[in-house]
């Protein structure tokens, strides 16, 4: 794209936002970063032209969206990249006002809600004949009492129906939990507010986790990339701290195509699977209708999703083709791997993982000590853009004190 644009990248404290800032900033676009904290990693980048501190889209979405509209007017913003689920929800509420002045780089509210509602999404996937973990759909903690006897094997994975649950004029965050027994399961539902709402209880799938990343246009992939998780934080399952680019799995590509096409998705998405070691099937874990935490790996491997999305939004001709990328490249989030290691060393007994606790602790220690090799790139740490890493370390130390 020849024209240089003014682009607002939200949620600058996130690694995905930093990846977008660097990607589009290198193309000489004017990058403005917003964040809820004073010094975000994205705002620290040399590719950030200007930064703003805004309200928290999770706790005060109305204030946040009004501030974004004011910022768009003040800076003559051409495109807004909303980077988190909370931000997308908040800005979709004022979508008409935003689109009167610029492009909002996310799908509309109804479409986004369809993907974000995991409770309904997994039922849709099941009806379509896609492979999912054995799942018990629970409407509330009261519904659990009538269904708990259907659970015969532990541990189980407890997934809230949504990652962000609307409560009054704000949202509450919900996260995945684990239960090793019926007693633990009941206690979770008695104490976790998010489980007052629809949720799922799933079997824990033993097998490698694979993310399929796509730029999708209603019924087809325009660009695809895939990675496999190697280390996560927490180790029982969470954000990826070490991951590796892998070739596209045709079964996963087809399953994700069917699911995204069923809602006529337009834009970027991450579809995550696990290859079940017991039956060999690729089972759906989740879908995120936004940029993902390990975005930098795709960019470093040769699939620049932020730039591809920008071209797509401006109707630059897109053809269905597989962009060749480097398989075997690892992405390491250095402070994330440190957290992973510390959790492992402190854990008195095995967390639900796919390998033994002692070997996993040793592997984690060795992996952390092997800081770099020629097939490893870093997420935040970049020698030609060091300030984000310095900012991240300062915040990390501050949080420890």
N, C-alpha and C positions, 0 to 999 in steps of 0.2 A: 504494500500500500504506500503510494507516494506521499499522500497528505499526512502531515504530522498532527496528531490529535492531543487534546487534553483529556487525560483519563484518570478517573477517581478509583482508587483501589481501597476497599474498606477493610476493616479488621486487621490493621497492620501488625498486630502482635502475633499473627499466625504465620507459620512457615510457608503455607501455600500463597499467602499474600506477598511474601518476600519473593517467591518464585515468579509471580506475575509481574511484580515491580521490576525485577531484573530483566525478565524476558522482553517486556514492552519498552522499558527504558533504554535497552541496548539498541532498539530500533529508532531511538531519538524522539519517541513520544514524550510529552510532558506529563510526568506521573505525580499525582497528588495522592497522598496517603492519609486516611483517617483511622483513628484508633480510640479506644476508651482509656488508654494509658498514656502517660506523658512521653515516654521514650520507647517506641516500638522498634522491633528489628527492621521492619520495612522502612520506617521513617529514617532509620540510621543509614540506609543504603545510599550510595553515591548516585543511584539512579532515581532517587526521590527528589523532585523539585521543591515540594512544599508539603507540610504535614499539618493536620488539625486534630485536636482532641475533641471528640464528640461524646454524647451520652451513651449509655449502655443499651444496645438494641434489645437485650433480653429483659431487662427490668423496666426500662422506660422507652418502649418502642415508638410512641407518639412523638415524644421530644426528639428522639433520634431522627426519625424521618423528616421532621420539620427542619432540623439542623442540616440534613443532607440537601434538602431542596434549597435552602439558603446558600449552602456552599456551591451548589451547581450554578446558581445565578451569579454568585460573586466571582467564580473562577472561569465561567463560560465553559463548563465541562461538556465534552462531546460524548463520552461513554462512561458508565458506572459499572464497575465489576464488583458485585456483592459477593462476599467470600464465605459467609457462614449462613447456616440455616436461619438463625435469628434475624440476621440482616435482610435476608431475602423475604422473610415474612413481613418485617417492618416496612420495607420499601415497596412490596407488592400492594400494601394498603394505600399507597399514594402513587401508584404506577402512572395514572393518567397525568398527574402534575409533573412527574419526572419526564415522561415520554413527550410532553409538550415542548421540552427543551433539549433532550438528549436521548441516547439509547441506554436502556437498562439491560445488562447482559445476563438475563435469567428468564426462565419461562414464566408464564402468568400464574396467578395464585391457584386456580383450580387444578392445573396440570402439576404444579409443584406439590400441592397437597396430596395428590394421588400417589406420587412417588414417596413422599415423606411419611405417609400413613402406613407403617410397616404391618400393622394388624390386618388391614385390608389388602395390602400388596401381597402378602404371603398367601392369603386366601385366593387371590387372583392367580398367582403362580401355580398353586395347587390345582385349581380348576382348569388351567391351561395344560396340565400334565407335566409341568416342569418339576425337577427333583428338588425337594426341600427337606430339611431335617424333620424327624417325627415331631409334630407340633401340637400342643394343647392350647387352644385359644380361650383366654380367660377375660371376661368382661370387667371384673372387679375382684377385690379380695373376698367379697361375699360369694361370688361365683366359684372361687377356688375351693370352697368347702364342699361343693357338690361334685367336683371333678378330681380332687387330689388323689383319690383311690385309683384313678386311671394311670397314675405314674408308677411304674414298676422298677425303673432303673435310675440310679444316681451316679455321678452328679448330673444336674440339669442346668441349662442356661436360661436365665430369666431376662426376657427382652421387653422393655416397655414398648407400647404400640407406636410411640413417637419419641424422637430425641428431644424435641421441644414441645411442651404441653402448655396450651394457653390456659391461664388462670386469671380471670378478671381482665385487667389492663396490661398484664405482663405475661411472661412465660417462665416455666420452671424447666430446668434441665433434667434429663433422665439418662441413665446409663445402664449398661448390661451388668447383671449380677450372676453369681453362681450359688447353687445350693447343693450340699452333699447329702442331705437327708430331708425327710418330710418336716421334721422339726425346724430345720434351718429355713425351709421354704415358707412355712407358716410365719416365722418371725420376720422374714423379708416383707411379706404382704401386710403384716401388722404395723411395720415401722417405716416403710418407704412410701412417701406421698405419691410418687409417680405411678405406683401399682394400684392406686385407687381407680385408675383409668384402665382401658383395655390394654392387655399385655399378652405375651406368648411365653409358654414354657417349652423349651426345645431340648432334645437330646444333644449331648455334646459330641460333635463330630470330630473324630480323630483323623487328621490328615492335613496336608499342606494348604495354607490359605493363599488364594490367587486373586488379584484384583485385575479386572478388565476395564480399561479406561477408554472412553469413546467420545468423539464428536459425532452426534447423531442427527439425522435429518428425516424425521417423521417415520420412515420405514427402512432406513439403511444406515450403516456405519459409514462415515466419511473418513475417519481416521481411527486407528486402534493401537493400543499399547497394552502390555500386560506385565505385571510384576508379581513376584512371590515373596511373601513375608518370611523373614529369617528370625528377627527378634521383635518383640512387642513390649509395650509398656502399658499396663502391668504384664508380666509374663503370661498370665492366665488368658490374656486376650485384650487388646486395646489398640492404641495407635502404633503404627510401625516405626521402629527405630533403626532397623537395618532391613533393607529389602533389595531384591535383585531383579533386573529385567529378564524376562523369559519370553520364548516364542508364543504366539497366539495359540490358544487351545481352541480348535474348531467347534467343539461341543459347547464351550462357554460362550464363544462368539455368537453362535446360533441361538442359544437360550436367551442371552441378553438382547439380541435383535428382536426376538419374538415379544419379550416383555416390554421393551421400550416402544416398539411399534404399536403395541396394544393401547398405548396412551398418546401416540403420535408425538413423541418427545422431540424437541428441537433444541440442541445445545450440548453441553458437556455433561457427562455422568460417569460415575464409578459403579460398576456392578461387581460384587465380591462373591466368590465361591470358595468352597472347600471340597477337595477331592477325597471322598470318604474311603478310608483304607479297608473298611469291612465289605463294601460292595462295589467299589471302584467308580461310583457315580459322582459327578460334579454337582454339589448341592448349593443352592442359593443361600447366601448369608445376609446380604443387605444391598440396598441401592442408595447412593447419595447423588442427588441432582445438583451438584455443585463441584467446584474444584476440590481436590483431595489433598491430604497432608503430604504425600510423597510425590507431588507434582514435579518437583525438581528432577527426579529420576527420569521421567519421560522426556523432559526438555534436554537433559544431559545426554540421553540416549539418541536423540534426533527427532523426537515428535514434540514440537513446540505448540502445545494446546492453547496457551493464551493468545499467541499470534494467529493460529488457525481459527480460533473463535472470533477474533477481531475481523479477519477477512470474511468469515461466514456472516457476521452481523452486518457487514457492509456489502453483502451480496456479490463479493468477488467469487467468480465461478469456482464451484467445488465439484470435484469428480470423485466417484467411489473408487478408492484405490488404497492399498495397504502401503503406508510409508515404511520403508525399510529402516530398521533401527538396530542398535547394537545390543544383542542379547548377552547376558553374563555380567553386565555392569552393576556394581553394588552402590547403593546410596546409604550413607551413614549419617544419622543425626547424633552428633558426638555427645551432647549432654543427655539426650534420650537414652543412649547406650549406657551412660554412667548411672542413670536412674534405674535402668533395667538390672544392671549388675548389683547395685546396692540392695534392691528389692530381693534379688536371688540370694545374696549373702545373708540377709536378715531373716529370710523365711525359715521357720523352724521345722516345717513339714512341707511336702510337695504341694504346690498349687496344681490345679487341673491343667496339665500340659500334655504335649504329645511325646514327651520323652522323660526319662528318669530324672529326679531332682539333682542327684549328685553330678551326673554327667552334664546336665544342663548348666549347673553352676560353673563347672570347670570350662565348658565350652564358652559360656558368657565371659568368663575372665580372660580366656585366650583371645576371644574375639575383640574384647575391649583393648587388650594389649597390642593386638595387631592393628594399630591405628590406620595404616595406609598401605595399599599396594596399587599396582598400575591399573587394576580393574575396580578401584574404589573411588567414588567421588563423595563430597560432603554436601550436606543440605544447607546449613547456615554458613559454615566456614568456607569462605572463598578468598584466596590470596589477593585477588584484584578488587575485593570489596569487603574489607575486614571489619568495618564498623558494626555491621549487624551482629557478628559473632561476639565482639567486645561488649556490645549492649546486652546480648543474651547472657553472657557470663556474669555481668554485673547484676542483672536481675536475679539470676540463679543464686548467687551468693547472698544477695539481699533477702531472698525468700528463706534461706537457711538460717539467717541470723534472727 
